[in-house]
Amino acid sequence: MKKQFIVLTTVLVLGITMAYAQKGEDKLVSFGIRAGVNLQKIYGDDFMGNKLTNDFKTGFHAGINADLFISEGFYLQPGLLYSTKGAKKTNNNTEYTQNISYIELPVNLLFKPQLGSGRLLLGAGPYAAYGISGKSKTKSGDAAVELDAKFKNKINAADYLNGLYYLKPFDFGGNILVGYELNSGFSLQLNAQLGLSEINPEIDGVTADKSKWKNMGFGASLGYRF
């Protein structure tokens, strides 16, 4: 399933860009690379319905994108990223950390007006992501327990009571971004992301569970457009 998702997203991005490239010799499409730092956390509610008190943790993202010309100053930008998310929390000298790696497909509408010797970048749009790995770590003093994530949309009560680390594989939400792109092709970008889907699996037959985990974060990145 993971391989299928990666293949499908890659084909989607390449298919759209190839279709644009075949329309003519004008600059209807350009390709870029981007990499940067994430500040991510998981927000929402715990099992009892209390608000989660997670802190932001540092991660990173890297990948490719394409600017597809729509009209003067407006572009559609699909991308394909590897992005690390998660959260951390310290309570009574015990540190809890969640690290989750995703293959992510953002599709943003960009407004790129000329400004000085380059272009201002303003954009927004949805993203879809698929979890490919994850790890939960609990550390207290010199003792530490690590659990690899198991991706399931639904688990049973026995799975939950076993104390394993479960996550839903799919995530989606929205992006906003602002940045500046030089005529040389280099750019700096700031972005914010809000997850709209719950990443914790449903516990079958347990109606008391009020858990709602969602991703959110901020990022800064450098890019280059060819």
N, C-alpha and C positions, 0 to 999 in steps of 0.2 A: 504493500500500500504506500509506504514511504517513497519507494522508487518510482511508483506510478505518479505520485503527486509532483515529484521533482521533474520528471520527464514532461508531464502535461504543462506545467508552468513554463518550462523552458521552451517548449514548442509554441505556446501561446505568445510569449514575448517575441520570439524569432519570427513567427508567422505574421504578426501584426507589422513588425518593422520591415520585413521583406516585401509585404504588400505595398507599403508606402514607398519603399525604395524603387519599386518597379513602375511607379507612376510617371517618372520622368527624371531628368538629370538635375532639376532644381534641388535645393537643399531642403527637401521635404522631411528628411530624417537624419539625425545625428546620434552617435553612440557615445556613452560616457562610462567612466568608472568612478566609484565613490567608496570611501572608507572613513570610519570615525568611531566616536565613543558614545555609548549609551549610559544613561542613568535611569534605571528601571526599578519598579516595585510592583507588587501585587496588592490591589486594593479590593475592598468589598466587605463581606461579613464572614464570621467563623461559624462553626457548627451550631452555636447557640444564638446566632443572629447578632452578636456584638461586632462592632466595627474592627477590622483588622488594623493593627498598629505596626505594620512593616515599615522599614526604612528603605531608602533607595540603595541599590547596589550598582557597581560599575560593570559594564559589559562592552561589547563592540559590535559593529556591523560592517559588512563589506559586500560589494557586488557590482552589478552592471545595470545600466538603464538606457533608454532611448527617448529622444525628444521628437515627437511626431507633430509636424506643423499642421495647425488647424486654420488660423487666420492671423493677420498681423498682430504679433505680440502674444498669441495664445498657442499653447502646445499641450498635447497629451503625453504624459511621461509614465510608461510602464517600466517596472524594474524587477530585478530578481536578486534578493539579498540573503546572506547568511547573517543571522542576528541572534545575539545572546541576551536573554532576559532573566527575570527572577526577582528575588527579594532577600532581605536579611533582617534579622531582629535579634536584639539582646535582651534577655530577661533573667535577673538573678544570677549573673555571671555565666549564663548559658547562652551561647550564640547559635542561632538557627539560620541556615542559608539555603536558598533554593536557586539552582542554576538550570535554565532551560534553553536549549538551542532550537531555533526555528529556521526553516526555509520560508522566506516571506516574499509575497508578490504585492507591492504597492502600485496603485494606478492613480496618479495625481494629475489634476488640471493645473497647468502652470501659466502664469501671466509674467512675461519677460519684457518689460518696457526698457528702452534704452536709457541709461543713466550714466553720465560721464563717459569714461573710457570702457564701459562694460554694460551689463544688464542687471537690473534688479530682479530677484526671483521671489515670486509669491505663489504659493500653491496649496492645494488641499485635495483630499480624495480618500478613498477606502483602501484597506489592505486586507489580504487573506494570508494566513500562515499555517504551516504544518510542523508540529513538533517532531524532531528527529532524535533528540536525546535529552536527558535531564538527570539531575542528581540533587538529593536532599542531604544536608550535613548538619548534624547536631554536635556541638563541641562544648564540653564543660571541663575546664582545667586541661589536663593532659589526655583526657578520654574523648574519643570522637566516634560517632556512628554515621556511616554513609549508606544511602540507599539509592539505587538506580531507579529512575522513573519508569513506570509501566503505563503505556498510553491506552486508555479505554474510555469509551463514552459512558459506560454504566458498569458499576461493580455491585457485588452483593455484600450483605452485612459481615459475612465471614472475612471477605477481603479487607474490609475497613478495620475490623478488629485485629487483624494480623499485623497492623501497623506499617504496612508497606506504603510506598509513595506512588500515587496514581494521579494522572493528568489526562484531560481530554486532548486528543491530537490536534484538533483544529482550533484556530483563533481567528477572529476578524475584528476590525474596528476602523478608526479614522485617523488620518494624518493632517497636520498643517505644517507648512515650512516657510521660511524666509531666508534669503541669502543674496549673494552677489556673485556674478560671473564675469570675469575679465574677458576681453576679446581674445586673449591668448588661449583661452579654454579652461584655465584654472578657476575654481570656485570655492567659496566657503558657504556652508549652509547650517542653519539651526532648525530643528524640527521638534514637534511634540506629537505624541501618539496616545490615543485613548482606546483601550480594548472595550468592545461592546458585548463580547460573548464570554460565558463562564468557562473557565479552563479546568475546574474541578469536576470530576465525574459524578453523575447521579448515583446515589446509593439505593439500590432496588429494595423496595419495601420499608424504607426508613423515612417516614414522613416528618420526623422531628428535625431532620437535617436542614438547616437554614444557610448552609455554606454558599457563598457567591464570590468566587475568586476571579478577578479580571486583571489583565496587564495594563500598565500605563507607564509612560516614561518620556524622557527628553533626550536629545542627542545633538551632537555637533560633528560635522564631517568636512573633509576636503574632497574635491572632485576634479576630474579633468575630462573635458569634452573634445573628442577627436574631430 
